[in-house]
């Protein structure tokens, strides 16, 4: 079986637990983070994104993503 696309794992992506993943992107504005999940049918759902200003991921940003993940899981 042939793979297509990037193999997303550290340092580009990281599992955050319970089906939540973090995508790590660098751009002119700074270091971006995108929280996402995968659903049935190989869909990727973007839950939350932000520009990171500190070394650690702020709890507030993680809470937003986890809350949205719960909503998405309940809809499917």
Buried (B, 14 or more C-beta within 10 A) or exposed (E): EEEEEEEEEEEEBBEBEEEBBBBBEEEEEEBBBBBBBEEEEEEEBEBBBBEBEEEEBEEEBBEBBBEBBEEBEEEE
